[in-house]
């Protein structure tokens, strides 16, 4: 309760009217994200809430359209009811926001799916997780067990007369690992306390009270984009989204709509800094997440936008855990920062003991604001990190990417960071490969800025920069590296 009161104080809503509105919203809608929209609608009313496809909806507009859509879902021949499971396969647009809240208002569990899922994997996932219906943008077809509905079909359905009332406690589920392997369903519990620690951290560290216009470039079906979206609703911010990321379009949106806060992945930020920036920009904060940053990218972004780049780190299972400030990143581009308030973290060595300062180990999180599996015990994120004497954490890559070369632990991220410093290297990804003599060595995939860059030239440069174990066994040049829609390099594709 104290955390909730502090959160309301942070967004200037700690007064009797706001508390009464919050209580009323929960009583009317149940404990789910629909209660959040009910609260926002009664608090911010005619303020703009979402801007997409040339359309601007206020909080009241969105609330009204959600109730109509919920009645349509209830009246459709599929007849979605409380307790059903619905997979939402929709890109960033007004339909995503409407359908998300409409399903939760009915009481259905909502699975936010990556649109890059293959039809085969989606059907298998839906069967395994007992999905009743898939709502999509003209992508999938029905099967014997799962109904498929397009957004257009729902829009054309006649709404039922009866409005949905208070629904049961339902869940929003974000599958993880679906683009590179078998997806796991990670449920986000609807308790208000789930998001209080990340909410307060973003308000304080990102200074969100001052950022009225927020552009979310990251997919909202991903945990990162979804969490920021909910935060913006609670804080009464205008959210600007587009179906697909385009750097030129984003720069135009930033200019036309006075964007203060930009939510991106490093890949998106990389593309954005290639675009000529207008003289007048109102950007005050850039929050990057989903993958590591590198020093040249941070420097270029700082030259264009000023010292405004932050790095957000978290997992689908544990939520937001760290926020690295511009000052943290200036000292080390691999900085994660300190754990946000309300979050506990530790570094564990190979023996399962707490590691010493400056010793690389496995990152574990214990948090009351995370997901079900991490609530009562230490959860290993699969990341390798180092903690310094001041309590700051630094990334050393993923555990499943670490290799042992000639008996020495080698981290691909270190070679990636080094290669990014070469003036002719545009992008880079490094993976481990078998080696008869050393057991394992590194394979560097390079996307060069100019085709004239040769392997011999790059190896000569590396001899002056890298230790022996970091010297790659192979260097492969690619015109374009494979990326997932979330902005991460698809290393599984490279290994295959």
C-alpha positions in Angstrom: 0.0 0.0 0.0 2.9 2.4 0.8 4.4 1.7 -2.6 1.1 2.5 -4.3 0.7 5.8 -2.4 4.3 6.7 -3.4 3.5 5.9 -7.0 0.4 8.1 -7.0 2.4 10.8 -5.4 5.0 10.6 -8.2 2.4 11.4 -10.8 0.7 14.0 -8.7 -2.4 11.9 -8.0 -2.2 11.4 -4.3 -5.5 13.0 -3.3 -8.9 11.7 -2.2 -10.5 12.0 -5.6 -7.8 9.9 -7.4 -7.9 7.3 -4.6 -11.7 7.0 -4.9 -11.4 6.7 -8.7 -8.9 3.9 -8.4 -11.0 2.0 -5.9 -14.1 2.5 -8.1 -12.3 1.3 -11.2 -11.1 -1.9 -9.5 -14.6 -2.6 -8.1 -16.2 -1.9 -11.5 -13.8 -3.7 -13.8 -12.0 -6.2 -11.6 -8.3 -6.5 -11.0 -6.9 -6.4 -14.6 -5.6 -3.9 -17.1 -9.1 -2.8 -17.9 -9.3 -1.3 -14.4 -6.2 0.8 -15.4 -8.0 2.1 -18.5 -11.1 2.8 -16.4 -9.0 4.8 -14.0 -7.2 6.7 -16.8 -10.5 7.5 -18.6 -12.0 9.0 -15.4 -8.8 10.9 -14.6 -7.6 12.2 -17.9 -10.8 12.1 -20.0 -10.4 14.2 -23.2 -6.5 14.3 -23.2 -5.0 12.5 -26.2 -4.1 8.9 -25.4 -3.0 7.1 -28.6 -2.0 8.4 -32.1 -1.7 6.0 -35.0 -2.5 5.7 -38.7 -3.5 9.4 -38.7 -6.0 8.9 -35.9 -5.9 10.5 -32.5 -8.0 9.0 -29.7 -8.5 10.5 -26.2 -8.8 8.3 -23.1 -12.6 8.5 -23.4 -12.5 7.6 -27.1 -10.4 4.5 -26.4 -12.6 3.5 -23.5 -15.8 3.8 -25.6 -14.3 1.8 -28.5 -13.0 -0.9 -26.1 -16.5 -1.4 -24.7 -18.0 -1.7 -28.2 -15.3 -4.1 -29.3 -15.9 -6.2 -26.2 -19.6 -6.5 -27.1 -18.6 -7.5 -30.7 -16.3 -10.2 -29.4 -19.0 -11.5 -27.2 -21.5 -11.5 -30.0 -19.3 -13.1 -32.6 -20.0 -16.7 -33.5 -16.8 -17.6 -31.7 -18.4 -16.2 -28.6 -15.4 -15.2 -26.5 -16.3 -15.4 -22.8 -14.6 -15.0 -19.4 -12.0 -17.6 -18.8 -11.3 -18.1 -22.6 -7.8 -17.8 -24.0 -7.1 -15.4 -26.9 -3.9 -15.0 -28.9 -3.4 -11.4 -30.2 -1.2 -11.3 -33.3 -1.4 -7.6 -34.1 1.3 -4.9 -34.8 1.5 -1.5 -33.1 -1.7 0.4 -33.9 -5.0 1.4 -32.5 -6.4 -2.1 -33.1 -3.8 -3.6 -30.7 -4.8 -1.2 -27.9 -8.6 -1.7 -28.4 -8.4 -5.5 -28.6 -6.1 -5.9 -25.6 -8.4 -4.0 -23.3 -11.6 -5.5 -24.9 -10.4 -9.1 -24.2 -9.5 -8.3 -20.6 -12.8 -6.5 -20.0 -14.5 -9.7 -21.0 -12.3 -11.7 -18.6 -10.3 -13.6 -21.2 -6.6 -14.4 -20.8 -4.6 -12.6 -23.6 -1.5 -14.0 -25.2 0.6 -11.3 -26.9 2.2 -13.0 -29.9 5.1 -12.1 -32.1 3.7 -11.7 -35.7 7.0 -13.2 -37.0 5.8 -16.6 -35.6 5.5 -19.2 -38.4 2.0 -20.6 -38.9 3.3 -24.0 -37.9 4.7 -22.7 -34.6 1.7 -20.6 -33.8 -0.7 -23.5 -34.4 1.4 -25.8 -32.2 1.6 -23.1 -29.4 -2.2 -22.5 -29.6 -2.9 -26.2 -29.3 -0.5 -26.7 -26.4 -1.9 -23.6 -24.5 -5.6 -24.3 -25.3 -6.1 -21.1 -27.2 -9.7 -20.6 -28.3 -9.2 -17.9 -30.9 -6.4 -16.0 -32.7 -7.0 -12.4 -33.6 -4.7 -11.2 -36.4 -3.9 -8.9 -39.3 -4.8 -11.2 -42.2 -1.9 -13.6 -41.4 -3.3 -16.9 -40.2 -6.1 -19.4 -40.9 -8.3 -21.4 -38.6 -7.7 -25.0 -37.6 -9.9 -27.6 -36.2 -9.1 -26.5 -32.6 -8.4 -22.8 -33.0 -10.6 -20.1 -34.6 -8.8 -17.3 -36.5 -10.5 -13.9 -36.7 -9.2 -10.9 -38.6 -9.4 -7.4 -37.2 -11.7 -6.5 -40.1 -14.1 -9.3 -39.3 -14.4 -8.1 -35.7 -15.0 -4.6 -36.8 -17.8 -5.7 -39.1 -19.5 -7.8 -36.4 -22.7 -6.5 -34.8 -22.2 -5.6 -31.1 -24.1 -7.4 -28.5 -26.6 -5.3 -26.5 -25.3 -6.2 -23.1 -22.1 -4.5 -22.0 -19.4 -6.6 -20.2 -19.5 -6.0 -16.4 -16.9 -6.8 -13.8 -14.7 -9.6 -15.0 -12.7 -12.2 -13.1 -9.0 -11.7 -12.4 -7.3 -12.5 -15.8 -3.8 -12.5 -17.2 -1.7 -11.0 -20.0 0.7 -13.6 -21.2 3.9 -12.7 -23.2 5.5 -15.8 -24.7 9.3 -15.7 -24.7 11.7 -17.4 -27.0 9.3 -17.8 -29.9 11.4 -16.3 -32.6 14.4 -18.5 -32.1 13.0 -21.6 -30.4 10.0 -23.0 -28.6 8.0 -20.3 -26.9 7.4 -20.2 -23.2 4.2 -18.6 -21.9 5.1 -16.0 -19.2 2.0 -14.7 -17.3 1.9 -11.1 -16.1 -0.2 -11.1 -12.9 -2.7 -8.3 -12.7 -1.9 -7.2 -9.1 -1.3 -3.4 -8.9 2.0 -4.1 -7.0 3.4 -6.0 -10.0 4.4 -2.7 -11.8 4.9 -0.3 -8.9 8.7 -0.7 -8.6 9.3 -0.3 -12.4 6.7 2.4 -12.6 8.4 4.5 -9.9 11.8 3.9 -11.3 10.8 5.1 -14.8 9.0 8.1 -13.3 12.1 9.1 -11.3 15.1 8.1 -13.5 13.5 8.9 -16.9 11.8 12.0 -15.5 8.5 10.9 -17.1 6.5 13.6 -15.4 8.0 16.0 -17.9 7.5 13.8 -21.0 3.9 14.3 -22.3 4.4 12.8 -25.8 5.9 9.3 -26.0 6.9 7.5 -29.2 7.0 3.7 -28.7 8.9 2.2 -31.6 9.4 -1.2 -30.0 6.7 -3.9 -30.5 4.0 -3.7 -27.8 3.6 -7.5 -27.9 7.1 -7.5 -26.3 7.5 -7.2 -22.6 9.5 -3.9 -22.9 7.0 -2.1 -25.1 4.0 -3.5 -23.3 5.3 -2.3 -19.9 6.0 1.2 -21.2 2.6 1.3 -22.8 0.8 0.6 -19.5 3.0 3.1 -17.7 2.0 5.8 -20.2 -1.7 5.0 -19.6 -1.3 5.3 -15.8 0.6 8.6 -16.1 -1.8 10.1 -18.7 0.8 10.3 -21.5 0.1 10.4 -25.3 1.4 7.3 -27.0 2.4 7.6 -30.7 2.9 4.3 -32.6 3.3 3.1 -36.2 2.8 -0.5 -37.5 6.4 -0.7 -38.8 9.6 0.9 -37.8 11.0 3.4 -40.3 13.8 5.7 -39.2 12.8 8.6 -41.5 9.2 8.3 -40.4 10.2 8.2 -36.7 12.3 11.4 -37.1 9.3 13.1 -38.8 7.0 12.0 -35.9 9.5 13.3 -33.4 9.4 16.7 -35.1 5.7 16.9 -35.9 4.4 15.8 -32.5 7.1 17.2 -30.2 8.1 13.8 -28.9 9.8 14.0 -25.5 10.5 10.3 -24.8 11.5 7.8 -27.4 11.3 4.0 -26.7 13.7 2.0 -29.0 16.0 -1.0 -29.4 19.7 -0.5 -30.2 19.1 -1.6 -33.8 16.4 1.1 -34.1 18.6 3.7 -32.6 21.4 2.7 -35.0 19.1 3.3 -37.9 17.8 6.6 -36.5 21.3 8.2 -36.0 21.9 7.7 -39.8 19.0 10.1 -40.5 19.7 13.8 -40.7 18.2 15.3 -37.5 16.3 18.6 -37.8 17.6 21.5 -35.8 14.6 21.7 -33.6 13.9 18.6 -31.6 12.1 18.3 -28.3 13.5 14.9 -27.4 14.5 14.8 -23.7 15.0 11.1 -23.1 15.8 8.0 -25.3 15.2 4.7 -23.5 16.9 1.8 -25.3 16.3 -1.9 -24.3 16.2 -5.4 -25.6 19.9 -5.7 -26.5 23.3 -4.3 -25.6 24.4 -0.8 -26.7 27.9 -0.1 -28.0 30.2 2.9 -27.5 30.1 4.3 -31.1 26.3 4.2 -31.1 26.1 6.0 -27.8 28.6 8.6 -29.0 26.7 9.3 -32.2 23.3 9.5 -30.5 24.8 11.9 -27.9 26.1 14.1 -30.7 22.7 14.2 -32.3 20.4 14.4 -29.3 22.5 15.2 -26.4 23.2 13.1 -23.3 19.8 11.6 -23.1 20.3 7.9 -23.9 19.3 5.4 -21.1 19.6 1.6 -21.2 16.7 -0.4 -19.7 17.4 -4.0 -18.8 14.9 -6.7 -17.8 13.5 -10.0 -18.8 10.0 -11.3 -19.7 10.1 -13.4 -16.5 11.2 -10.7 -14.1 10.2 -7.4 -15.7 12.3 -4.3 -15.5 15.4 -4.7 -13.3 18.0 -2.0 -14.1 18.2 1.5 -15.7 21.6 2.8 -16.8 21.8 6.6 -16.9 23.7 8.6 -19.6 26.5 9.0 -17.0 26.7 5.2 -16.4 26.9 4.6 -20.2 29.5 7.3 -20.6 31.8 5.4 -18.3 31.0 2.0 -19.8 28.6 1.2 -22.7 28.0 -2.2 -21.1 26.6 -0.6 -17.9 23.3 -1.9 -16.6 23.3 0.5 -13.6 22.1 -0.3 -10.2 19.0 -2.4 -9.5 15.8 -0.3 -9.4 14.3 0.4 -5.9 12.3 -2.6 -4.8 14.5 -5.0 -6.8 17.2 -7.3 -5.4 20.0 -8.7 -7.6 23.1 -10.8 -7.1 26.0 -12.3 -9.0 26.6 -16.1 -8.5 29.7 -18.0 -9.5 29.9 -21.5 -11.0 29.7 -23.0 -7.5 26.4 -21.3 -6.8 28.1 -18.9 -4.3 27.8 -15.1 -4.4 30.6 -13.8 -6.5 33.2 -11.3 -5.4 33.3 -7.8 -6.7 34.6 -7.6 -10.3 34.1 -11.3 -10.7 32.0 -12.4 -13.7 29.0 -14.6 -12.8 25.4 -15.4 -13.4 22.8 -12.7 -12.8 20.0 -13.7 -10.4 16.9 -11.5 -9.6 14.6 -11.6 -6.5 11.7 -9.3 -6.9 8.2 -8.9 -5.5 7.2 -6.9 -8.6 8.1 -9.6 -11.1 6.3 -12.6 -12.5 5.0 -15.7 -10.7 8.1 -17.9 -11.2 10.4 -15.2 -9.8 8.3 -14.2 -6.8 9.5 -16.5 -4.1 13.0 -17.5 -5.1 16.1 -16.3 -6.9 15.6 -16.4 -10.7 18.6 -16.8 -13.0 18.2 -14.6 -16.1 20.8 -16.4 -18.2 23.0 -13.2 -18.3 26.6 -12.9 -17.3 27.4 -9.8 -15.4 30.0 -8.1 -13.2 29.3 -6.0 -10.1 31.6 -3.2 -9.1 32.4 -1.9 -5.6 29.7 0.8 -5.9 26.9 -1.7 -6.7 26.7 -1.0 -10.4 26.3 -4.0 -12.8 27.8 -4.5 -16.2 26.8 -6.9 -18.9 29.2 -9.6 -20.1 26.8 -11.3 -22.5 24.6 -14.3 -22.3 25.6 -17.5 -20.5 24.6 -19.6 -23.5 27.0 -17.5 -25.7 30.1 -17.9 -23.4 32.7 -20.2 -24.7 35.7 -22.0 -23.2 38.7 -21.5 -25.5 41.9 -23.3 -24.5 40.6 -23.4 -20.9 39.8 -19.7 -20.8 36.3 -18.2 -20.5 35.7 -16.0 -23.6 32.7 -13.6 -24.0 31.5 -12.9 -27.6 30.2 -9.5 -26.4 33.8 -8.3 -25.8 34.8 -8.9 -29.4 31.5 -7.3 -30.6 32.2 -4.2 -28.6 35.7 -4.0 -29.9 34.8 -4.5 -33.6 32.2 -1.8 -33.3 35.1 0.6 -32.7 36.5 -0.1 -36.3 35.5 2.9 -38.5 34.5 0.6 -41.4 32.3 -1.8 -39.4 28.6 -1.0 -39.5 27.2 -3.9 -37.4 28.6 -7.1 -35.9 27.6 -10.3 -34.3 29.9 -13.0 -32.8 29.1 -16.6 -31.9 31.1 -19.6 -30.7 32.1 -22.4 -33.0 33.9 -25.8 -32.4 37.7 -25.9 -32.7 39.8 -29.1 -32.8 42.7 -27.6 -30.9 41.1 -25.1 -28.5 37.7 -26.7 -28.0 35.9 -23.5 -29.1 36.7 -20.2 -30.8 34.9 -17.2 -32.1 33.2 -16.6 -35.4 32.6 -12.9 -36.3 29.9 -11.9 -38.7 30.5 -8.4 -40.1 28.2 -6.0 -41.9 30.7 -3.5 -43.3 30.1 0.2 -44.1 32.0 -0.2 -47.4 32.5 -3.4 -49.4 36.2 -2.7 -49.7 36.9 -3.8 -46.2 38.9 -7.1 -46.2 39.5 -9.9 -43.7 43.2 -9.2 -43.9 42.8 -5.6 -43.0 40.4 -6.4 -40.1 42.8 -9.0 -38.7 45.7 -6.6 -38.8 43.7 -4.1 -36.9 42.6 -6.7 -34.4 46.2 -7.8 -33.6 46.8 -4.4 -32.1 43.5 -4.4 -30.2 42.5 -7.9 -29.1 43.9 -10.5 -26.8 44.8 -13.9 -28.3 41.6 -15.6 -27.1 39.4 -12.9 -28.7 41.0 -13.3 -32.1 38.2 -14.9 -34.2 38.8 -18.2 -36.0 36.5 -17.0 -38.8 35.4 -13.7 -40.2 32.3 -13.7 -42.5 31.1 -10.6 -44.2 27.3 -10.1 -44.7 25.5 -7.4 -46.6 22.9 -7.5 -43.9 22.8 -9.3 -40.5 19.5 -11.2 -39.7 17.5 -9.4 -37.1 14.4 -10.3 -35.1 11.4 -7.9 -35.0 12.4 -7.0 -31.4 15.7 -5.6 -32.6 18.0 -8.5 -31.5 20.4 -10.2 -33.9 19.1 -13.7 -34.7 22.2 -15.6 -33.7 20.5 -18.9 -34.1 20.1 -18.1 -37.8 23.8 -17.3 -38.0 24.8 -20.6 -36.3 22.5 -22.6 -38.6 
